[in-house]
Amino acid sequence: MAEQNLEAKLKNLLKQEKIQLWNPPYTEQDQQPGRPHMQELAGHYAPLLGLPVSEVGGALESIRAQAVKRGKGNQTFRETSVATLELLLPRDAKKVTKAARTEEATRRVAEEHGLRSIKLILSGRSLSAERRLDEQGVKNHSKVMVLRVSDGELKQQLTEEEEERRSQEESVQRTQKGFQILSERDGSEDPDTTPFLEIADQKGNPLKIPPTEKKALILAMGFHEKGRALMKRKQHDNALCHLLQADQQFSKCGSALLSSVDNYAVLQLDIVWCYRALEALSCLEDGRSRLQRAEDCFLRCYGEQQERLLMIKGNTGREEVLFLRLYLLQSLLSYIEGNDSQARLQLSRVESLYARLHPDSEKMAQLMALGFSEREARLGLRACRGDLQEAAIHISTRRQEREELKQRERQKRRTRMEAISALMELGFSQRDAARALHHADGNVDRAYAILLDSTVLFLSLQLLYLGFERDSAEAALRLTGGDVQSATQLLLDNQGVLSPELLTPPSTSSSSSTPSSEEPSSASSSPEDSELVSEVLEDIAPHEEDYLDLTLEEESELISAMKAYLHREPAHTE
C-alpha cells in the first residue's frame, strides 16, 4: 500500500510539472538542456517527499516502465484489438496479460498464474465468457479483478476445491431461486406454513411497487442478505459474488426507488469493504465511484443534516456507523491515491465518530444485566449518545414497537385469509380470489367486482362466437349471473338487442380490468420450493437493524493501520 501511495504522489508531481517519462530524455541516454535525467529527477523529488533518493528513483523507474509498456500496448490494441489487461490477483501483485475474448483471457490468466477456476470482474461486474472484451467496456490496460472461485495448485486438493467451486455457483443459483419463489408469493396461502416477503417502510406500511420492480428489489435484498451473512463468516470471495448479483438486481429498480431507501447505499459500502478484505483496492475507479454513490444515496435518504432520519426514527446515532465506515474507506482510497492531506482529514472524522460510537463496556454490562441483548445494548447506547438511562427506555420502547408491528402483521394476514375464504364461498378458486384481492389492495368488494368482470369477459367470448354483440353479451351475462344458457336465451328473446335499461352496468362493478397473467400465482409450494425458501430465510437477519450493529473491531484495526501509514516519520534523504 505504501508503494501505491508513493507512486500516486509522484504521478501528481509529474503531472503538475508536465513531465512525461515515456519521452526523451527519460527513455534515452541523451539529455536535453534544462531537463534533469532520472537520477536528477529523483534527487529533485526526494526532499519534497521526505524519502531516500534510491526509493524515489525506484518508484520513478516503475512509473516510466509502466508508461512505456502502456504506450506499446495501446498501439497493439489499435492495430489488432488485443487488449493488455492489468490483473488484480488474489493476495498477489499486479500482473498483465493479453487477450481479445473473455474466454481466452480467463483461460490465459488461469494457466499463467496457476489458478484453477476464476471470474474476471470489471467495475464490479462479471465479464461474460460468451462476449468479446470490447463489447463489455474493456479497454486497453483496463484494471480487471481476478476473483478466485477455487484454486487447484495441489492435486490432492482438486476434489475439495472443485466441490467448493460448484458449491459457490450452486449457492448463487439457489439463493436466486429461493428469493424468486418468495417474490412470487402474495400471502394468499396459510401464513403459518407458507412464508412470503413484503416490501414495507420503516413503519411497516407496504410500499406500492410495480411487480417487475418489486421482484428485482426482493432479489437484490435477498442476495445482499446472503452476501452479508458470508461476510460475517469471513468468506469474502463468495460474499462478493452475491453482492455483485445484488447490485445487478438493484440496477433494474427505478432511480426514484433507489433514492428513497438506504439499502442500495449500504450495498455499495459492503462491496468496497469486500474489496478491502480481498486486498483489491487497486480497483480505485470502481471503489471510489461506489463510495460516492453510497454517500449521495445517504444524503438523499437521510437529508443533508440527517433531518429526514431524525423525523422518521427520532435519532441518528445508530446510522452514524455507516458514515464511519464510509469515511474510513474514503480515507484509505485517498491514501492509496497519494492524497495524504485528504486521507488525514477523513481519518480525523472517523476517529471522532469512533470515540462516540465505540460501546462503553461497563454501560453495556449494566444494560445486559437488565435482560437486554448485546445488540440491543450497543444500538441503544448509540441511539442515545451513551446515556444509560435513556438507552434503557429506548430499548424497551423499541421492543414494544416491534411487538405491535408483529401483531398488526399477523392480524393483516388473518384478515386477508378471511377475505379469500369469503370469495371462495362465492364460487371462486383460492388462486383467483388471492389475485383479485391483490389487485384490489385488500378490498373485498372491489376484488369481487374484478372477479365478476373477469368471469363475464371469459364467458362473453362464447356468446360472441354465436354472433351476438359484445355489449349485449356482457350485459346478458351480468343479468343472468354468468349463466351462459340463460344469457343466450335472454338475447334470443330480445333478438340480440337489449334495452338501454338492461345495458346499464350494475353500480357494484368498479373495474373492468382483469388480473394480469403475469401476476404471481399462489399455487401450493412443492417440497423442493419449501426447502429453498427455508434455506434462504436462514440468512435473513432476524433483527431489522442488524446492518447497523457493527462491533467496530475491524474498523478499529484499519484505523490503527491508517494512522501508522499517515504518521510515519519522513526518512532522511540520501
C-alpha positions in Angstrom: 0.0 0.0 0.0 2.9 2.4 0.8 4.3 1.8 -2.7 1.0 2.7 -4.3 0.9 5.8 -2.2 4.4 6.9 -3.3 3.7 6.3 -7.0 0.4 8.2 -6.8 2.2 11.2 -5.2 5.0 11.1 -7.9 2.4 10.9 -10.7 0.7 14.1 -9.3 4.0 15.9 -9.2 4.9 14.8 -12.7 1.6 15.9 -14.0 1.9 19.3 -12.3 5.4 19.9 -13.9 4.2 18.4 -17.2 7.0 15.8 -17.3 6.4 12.7 -19.5 8.7 9.8 -18.5 7.9 7.9 -21.7 9.5 10.6 -23.8 13.2 11.5 -24.2 15.4 12.1 -22.3 14.0 9.6 -19.9 13.8 6.7 -22.4 17.2 7.5 -24.0 20.7 8.4 -22.6 21.0 11.7 -24.4 20.0 14.6 -22.1 18.1 17.7 -23.3 19.2 21.0 -21.8 17.1 22.1 -18.8 15.5 18.7 -18.3 17.0 16.6 -15.4 17.7 12.9 -16.1 16.0 10.2 -13.9 18.6 10.3 -11.2 18.4 14.1 -11.0 14.6 13.9 -11.1 14.7 11.5 -8.1 17.1 13.9 -6.3 14.6 16.7 -7.0 11.6 15.0 -5.6 13.2 13.1 -2.7 13.4 16.2 -0.3 9.8 17.1 -1.2 8.6 13.7 -0.1 11.0 13.2 2.8 12.2 9.9 1.3 15.6 8.5 0.2 16.7 9.2 -3.3 17.0 5.5 -4.1 13.4 4.8 -3.1 12.1 7.7 -5.1 14.2 6.7 -8.1 12.9 3.1 -7.9 9.3 4.4 -7.9 10.0 6.7 -10.9 11.6 3.9 -12.9 8.5 1.7 -12.2 6.2 4.6 -13.4 8.4 5.0 -16.5 8.3 1.3 -17.3 4.6 1.2 -16.9 4.1 4.2 -19.2 6.4 2.7 -22.0 4.6 -0.6 -21.8 1.2 1.1 -21.8 2.2 3.0 -25.0 3.2 -0.2 -26.8 0.0 -1.9 -25.6 -2.1 1.0 -26.9 -0.5 0.6 -30.4 -1.1 -3.1 -30.4 -4.7 -2.6 -29.3 -5.4 -0.1 -32.1 -3.8 -2.5 -34.7 -5.1 -5.9 -33.5 -7.9 -5.3 -30.9 -5.9 -7.4 -28.5 -6.1 -5.7 -25.1 -3.5 -5.7 -22.4 -5.3 -6.3 -19.0 -3.8 -5.2 -15.7 -4.8 -8.1 -13.3 -5.6 -7.6 -9.7 -4.8 -11.2 -8.5 -6.0 -12.6 -5.2 -3.4 -11.8 -2.5 -0.8 -11.2 -5.2 1.0 -8.5 -7.1 -0.5 -6.8 -10.1 0.4 -8.5 -13.4 -0.7 -8.2 -17.1 -2.0 -10.4 -19.8 -3.2 -10.0 -23.4 -6.4 -11.2 -25.0 -9.3 -10.2 -27.3 -12.1 -12.5 -26.0 -13.2 -13.1 -22.4 -13.0 -16.8 -22.7 -9.4 -16.5 -23.9 -8.5 -14.1 -21.2 -9.9 -16.3 -18.5 -8.0 -19.3 -19.8 -4.7 -17.5 -20.1 -4.9 -15.9 -16.7 -5.8 -19.3 -15.2 -2.9 -21.0 -17.0 -0.3 -18.3 -16.5 -1.0 -17.8 -12.8 -1.9 -21.3 -11.7 -5.5 -20.6 -10.9 -8.0 -23.4 -11.4 -11.3 -21.6 -11.7 -11.7 -17.8 -11.8 -14.0 -14.9 -12.6 -13.0 -11.7 -14.2 -14.5 -8.6 -12.7 -14.5 -5.2 -14.3 -16.0 -2.2 -12.4 -17.9 -4.6 -10.2 -19.5 -6.7 -12.9 -18.6 -10.2 -14.0 -17.3 -10.4 -17.6 -19.3 -12.8 -19.8 -17.3 -15.6 -21.4 -19.7 -15.5 -24.4 -18.9 -11.9 -25.4 -15.8 -10.1 -26.6 -13.9 -7.9 -24.2 -14.5 -4.7 -26.1 -18.3 -5.4 -26.1 -18.2 -5.3 -22.4 -16.5 -2.0 -22.0 -12.9 -3.4 -21.6 -10.3 -1.1 -22.9 -6.5 -1.4 -23.2 -4.9 -1.5 -19.8 -8.3 -1.9 -18.0 -7.9 -3.0 -14.4 -9.6 -6.3 -14.1 -10.0 -8.1 -10.8 -9.4 -11.8 -10.8 -11.8 -13.5 -8.3 -10.7 -17.0 -7.4 -13.5 -19.4 -7.3 -11.3 -22.3 -6.4 -7.5 -23.0 -6.7 -6.2 -26.3 -7.9 -2.5 -25.9 -7.2 -2.2 -29.3 -5.4 -3.6 -32.5 -6.9 -4.9 -33.8 -3.6 -7.0 -30.6 -3.2 -8.7 -30.8 -6.6 -11.7 -32.6 -5.4 -12.3 -30.4 -2.5 -11.8 -27.2 -4.5 -14.0 -28.4 -7.3 -16.6 -29.0 -4.8 -16.1 -25.5 -3.4 -16.5 -24.0 -6.8 -19.6 -26.0 -7.5 -20.9 -25.1 -4.1 -20.4 -21.4 -4.7 -22.2 -21.5 -8.1 -25.0 -23.5 -6.6 -25.2 -21.1 -3.7 -25.8 -18.2 -6.1 -28.4 -20.2 -8.1 -30.2 -21.5 -5.0 -30.3 -18.0 -3.5 -31.8 -16.6 -6.7 -34.3 -19.4 -7.0 -35.4 -19.2 -3.3 -36.0 -15.4 -3.5 -37.7 -15.7 -6.8 -40.2 -18.1 -5.2 -40.7 -15.6 -2.3 -41.1 -12.7 -4.8 -44.0 -14.6 -6.5 -45.9 -15.2 -3.3 -48.7 -12.8 -2.3 -49.6 -14.1 1.2 -52.7 -15.9 -0.1 -51.7 -19.3 1.4 -51.6 -20.3 5.1 -49.2 -17.7 6.7 -48.2 -20.2 9.3 -46.8 -22.7 6.8 -46.0 -20.6 3.7 -43.7 -17.6 4.3 -43.8 -14.7 1.9 -42.0 -11.3 1.7 -43.5 -7.9 1.6 -41.7 -4.6 0.9 -42.5 -2.1 3.7 -41.3 1.2 5.0 -39.8 1.8 8.5 -43.3 1.9 9.9 -44.3 -1.5 8.4 -46.6 0.0 5.8 -46.4 -1.9 2.4 -44.9 0.0 -0.5 -46.7 0.0 -3.8 -44.1 -1.1 -6.4 -44.7 -2.3 -9.9 -44.5 -6.2 -10.0 -41.3 -6.3 -12.1 -39.5 -3.8 -9.9 -40.7 -5.5 -6.7 -39.3 -8.8 -7.9 -35.9 -7.2 -8.7 -35.9 -5.5 -5.3 -36.6 -8.7 -3.4 -33.9 -10.5 -5.3 -31.5 -7.6 -4.7 -32.2 -7.6 -1.0 -32.0 -11.4 -0.8 -28.6 -11.5 -2.5 -27.5 -8.7 -0.2 -28.6 -10.6 2.9 -26.8 -13.7 1.8 -23.6 -11.7 1.0 -23.7 -10.1 4.4 -24.1 -13.5 6.1 -21.0 -14.7 4.2 -19.0 -11.6 5.1 -19.7 -12.4 8.8 -18.1 -15.8 8.1 -15.1 -14.1 6.5 -15.9 -15.8 3.2 -15.3 -12.6 1.2 -14.8 -14.2 -2.2 -18.2 -15.9 -2.1 -19.7 -12.8 -0.4 -18.6 -10.6 -3.3 -20.2 -12.9 -5.9 -23.5 -12.5 -4.1 -23.1 -8.7 -3.5 -22.4 -8.1 -7.2 -25.5 -10.1 -8.1 -27.5 -7.8 -5.7 -26.0 -4.8 -7.5 -27.2 -6.1 -10.8 -30.7 -6.6 -9.5 -30.8 -3.1 -7.9 -29.9 -1.7 -11.4 -33.3 -2.9 -12.6 -35.1 -0.8 -10.0 -36.1 2.8 -10.8 -34.0 5.7 -9.6 -36.9 7.1 -7.5 -37.0 3.9 -5.5 -33.2 3.7 -5.0 -33.1 7.3 -3.8 -35.8 6.6 -1.2 -34.1 3.6 0.6 -30.7 3.3 2.1 -30.3 -0.4 1.1 -28.5 0.5 -2.1 -26.0 2.7 -0.3 -25.3 0.0 2.3 -24.6 -2.5 -0.5 -22.0 -0.2 -2.1 -20.2 0.1 1.2 -20.3 -3.7 1.6 -18.8 -4.3 -1.9 -15.9 -1.9 -1.2 -15.4 -3.4 2.2 -15.0 -6.8 0.4 -12.5 -5.2 -2.0 -10.5 -4.1 1.1 -10.7 -7.6 2.7 -9.5 -9.1 -0.6 -6.8 -6.6 -0.9 -8.2 -5.5 -4.3 -8.3 -1.7 -3.6 -6.3 -1.1 -6.7 -9.8 -1.0 -8.3 -9.7 2.6 -7.5 -12.2 3.9 -10.0 -14.9 1.4 -9.1 -14.3 1.7 -5.4 -14.3 5.5 -5.5 -17.5 5.7 -7.6 -19.3 3.2 -5.4 -18.4 5.2 -2.3 -19.6 8.4 -4.0 -22.9 6.6 -4.9 -23.3 5.5 -1.3 -22.7 9.0 0.1 -25.1 10.6 -2.4 -27.8 8.0 -1.5 -27.3 8.5 2.2 -27.8 12.3 1.8 -31.0 11.8 -0.3 -32.4 9.3 2.2 -31.4 10.9 5.4 -31.2 14.6 4.5 -28.2 16.9 4.3 -28.3 17.3 8.1 -30.0 13.9 8.6 -33.2 15.7 9.3 -35.3 13.1 7.5 -33.7 10.3 9.5 -34.4 12.2 12.7 -38.0 12.7 11.8 -38.6 9.1 11.0 -36.6 7.4 13.7 -36.2 10.1 16.4 -32.4 9.9 16.5 -29.4 9.4 14.2 -26.9 7.6 16.4 -27.3 4.1 15.0 -26.8 5.1 11.4 -23.6 7.0 12.2 -21.7 3.7 12.0 -22.4 3.7 8.2 -20.8 7.1 7.9 -17.8 5.9 10.0 -17.2 3.1 7.6 -17.8 5.4 4.6 -15.2 8.0 5.7 -12.8 5.2 6.7 -12.9 3.7 3.2 -12.6 7.2 1.6 -9.6 7.8 3.8 -8.0 4.6 2.7 -8.6 5.3 -1.0 -7.3 8.9 -0.7 -4.1 7.5 0.9 -3.7 4.9 -2.0 -4.2 7.8 -4.5 -1.3 9.7 -2.8 -3.6 12.4 -1.3 -2.3 12.2 2.3 -3.9 15.5 3.4 -7.3 14.4 2.4 -6.7 11.0 4.0 -5.8 12.6 7.3 -8.9 14.9 7.1 -11.2 12.0 6.6 -9.5 9.9 9.2 -10.0 12.6 11.8 -13.7 12.5 11.1 -13.5 8.7 11.5 -11.7 8.9 14.9 -14.3 11.5 16.2 -17.2 9.1 15.2 -15.3 6.1 16.6 -14.8 7.8 20.0 -18.6 8.4 20.2 -19.8 5.1 18.8 -17.5 2.6 20.4 -19.5 0.9 23.1 -18.6 1.5 26.7 -18.1 -2.0 28.2 -19.3 -1.0 31.6 -22.6 0.5 30.4 -23.0 -2.5 28.0 -22.7 -4.8 31.0 -25.3 -2.8 33.0 -27.8 -2.9 30.2 -27.3 -6.6 29.6 -27.8 -7.2 33.4 -31.3 -5.8 32.9 -32.1 -8.5 30.4 -31.3 -6.7 27.2 -29.2 -8.5 24.5 -25.7 -7.3 23.5 -27.1 -6.0 20.2 -29.9 -4.0 21.9 -27.4 -2.6 24.4 -25.0 -1.5 21.7 -27.7 0.1 19.4 -29.4 1.6 22.4 -26.3 3.4 23.6 -25.5 4.7 20.2 -29.1 6.0 19.7 -29.0 7.8 23.0 -25.4 9.1 22.7 -24.2 6.9 25.6 -26.9 7.9 28.1 -27.5 4.8 30.1 -31.0 5.6 31.4 -32.2 6.9 28.1 -30.8 3.8 26.4 -32.8 1.5 28.7 -36.0 3.4 27.9 -35.2 3.5 24.2 -34.7 -0.3 24.1 -37.9 -1.0 26.0 -39.8 1.3 23.6 -38.3 -0.4 20.5 -39.3 -3.8 21.9 -42.8 -2.7 22.3 -42.9 -1.2 18.8 -41.6 -4.4 17.2 -44.2 -6.5 19.1 -47.0 -4.2 18.0 -45.8 -4.4 14.4 -45.8 -8.2 14.6 -49.3 -8.2 15.9 -50.5 -5.9 13.1 -48.8 -8.1 10.6 -50.5 -11.2 12.0 -53.9 -9.5 12.0 -53.4 -8.3 8.4 -52.7 -11.8 7.2 -55.6 -13.2 9.1 -57.9 -10.6 7.6 -56.6 -11.5 4.1 -57.2 -15.2 4.6 -60.7 -14.4 5.8 -61.3 -12.3 2.7 -60.0 -15.1 0.4 -62.3 -17.6 2.2 -65.3 -15.3 1.7 -64.6 -15.0 -2.0 -64.1 -18.8 -2.3 -67.6 -19.3 -0.7 -69.0 -17.3 -3.7 -67.5 -20.0 -6.0 -64.2 -18.6 -6.9 -60.9 -20.5 -6.6 -58.3 -19.7 -4.0 -55.8 -18.7 -6.7 -58.2 -16.3 -8.5 -59.5 -14.9 -5.2 -56.0 -14.1 -4.0 -55.0 -12.5 -7.3 -58.1 -10.3 -7.4 -57.6 -9.3 -3.7 -54.1 -8.4 -4.6 -55.3 -6.1 -7.4 -57.9 -4.6 -5.1 -55.5 -3.7 -2.3 -57.4 -6.0 0.1 -60.8 -4.5 -0.6 -63.3 -7.5 -0.8 -66.0 -5.6 -2.8 -63.5 -4.4 -5.4 -62.0 -7.9 -5.6 -65.5 -9.4 -6.2 -66.1 -6.9 -8.9 -62.8 -7.8 -10.6 -63.6 -11.5 -10.4 -67.0 -10.9 -11.8 -65.8 -8.8 -14.7 -63.1 -11.4 -15.4 -65.7 -14.2 -15.5 -68.0 -12.2 -17.6 -65.2 -11.4 -20.1 -64.3 -15.0 -20.5 -67.9 -16.2 -20.9 -68.8 -13.4 -23.3 -66.4 -14.8 -25.8 -68.6 -17.8 -26.1 -71.6 -15.6 -27.0 -69.5 -13.6 -29.4 -68.9 -16.8 -31.4 -72.7 -17.2 -31.6 -72.9 -13.8 -33.4 -74.1 -11.5 -30.5 -72.6 -8.0 -30.0 -70.1 -7.7 -27.1 -72.0 -5.1 -25.1 -75.2 -7.1 -25.3 -73.4 -10.4 -24.4 -71.7 -8.9 -21.4 -74.9 -7.3 -20.2 -76.8 -10.5 -20.6 -74.2 -12.4 -18.6 -74.4 -9.9 -15.8 -78.1 -10.1 -15.6 -78.1 -13.9 -15.5 -75.2 -14.2 -13.0 -72.8 -15.7 -15.6 -75.1 -18.5 -16.8 -74.3 -18.9 -20.5 -77.5 -20.8 -21.4 -79.8 -18.2 -19.6 -77.8 -15.3 -21.2 -78.2 -16.9 -24.6 -82.0 -17.4 -24.1 -82.3 -13.7 -22.9 -80.5 -12.5 -26.1 -82.7 -14.7 -28.3 -85.8 -13.4 -26.6 -84.8 -9.8 -27.3 -83.5 -10.6 -30.8 -79.9 -9.9 -29.7 -80.6 -6.3 -28.7 -81.2 -5.5 -25.1 -82.9 -2.3 -23.9 -80.9 0.7 -22.6 -82.0 -0.1 -19.1 -80.7 -3.6 -19.3 -77.4 -2.4 -20.9 -76.6 -0.2 -17.9 -73.9 -2.0 -15.9 -74.6 -2.5 -12.2 -73.0 0.0 -9.7 -71.0 -2.7 -8.0 -68.8 -3.1 -11.0 -66.0 -0.6 -10.3 -63.4 -2.0 -12.6 -63.3 -3.7 -16.0 -59.7 -4.7 -15.9 -58.7 -8.3 -15.5 -55.9 -9.7 -13.4 -52.6 -9.8 -15.4 -51.4 -13.3 -16.3 -48.0 -12.1 -15.2 -49.1 -11.6 -11.6 -47.7 -14.1 -9.1 -49.7 -17.2 -8.5 -50.4 -18.7 -5.1 -50.2 -22.3 -6.1 -49.1 -24.7 -3.4 -45.4 -24.9 -2.9 -43.6 -28.1 -3.8 -41.2 -29.7 -1.2 -38.2 -28.5 -3.2 -39.6 -24.9 -3.2 -40.2 -25.1 0.6 -36.6 -26.3 1.1 -35.2 -23.5 -1.0 -37.2 -20.9 0.8 -36.3 -22.2 4.2 -32.6 -22.2 3.2 -32.6 -18.5 2.1 -34.7 -17.4 5.0 -31.9 -18.7 7.4 -29.6 -16.0 6.1 -32.1 -13.1 6.6 -31.1 -11.3 9.8 -33.7 -11.7 12.5 -33.3 -8.1 13.6 -34.2 -5.4 11.1 -31.2 -3.2 12.3 -28.6 -6.0 12.0 -26.8 -4.0 9.3 -26.2 -1.2 11.9 -24.9 -3.5 14.6 -21.2 -3.2 13.8 -18.9 -4.1 16.7 -16.3 -1.8 15.0 -13.5 -4.3 15.7 -12.5 -4.5 12.0 -12.8 -0.7 11.7 -10.5 -0.3 14.8 -7.8 -2.4 13.1 -8.0 -0.4 9.9 -7.9 2.9 11.8 -4.7 1.8 13.5 -3.2 0.8 10.2 -4.1 4.1 8.6 -2.6 6.1 11.5 0.6 4.1 11.1 0.7 4.8 7.4 0.0 8.5 7.7 2.0 9.3 10.8 5.3 7.8 9.7 8.3 10.0 10.3 9.8 11.1 7.0 13.0 9.2 6.2 16.3 11.1 5.9 17.3 11.7 2.3 20.5 10.4 0.9 
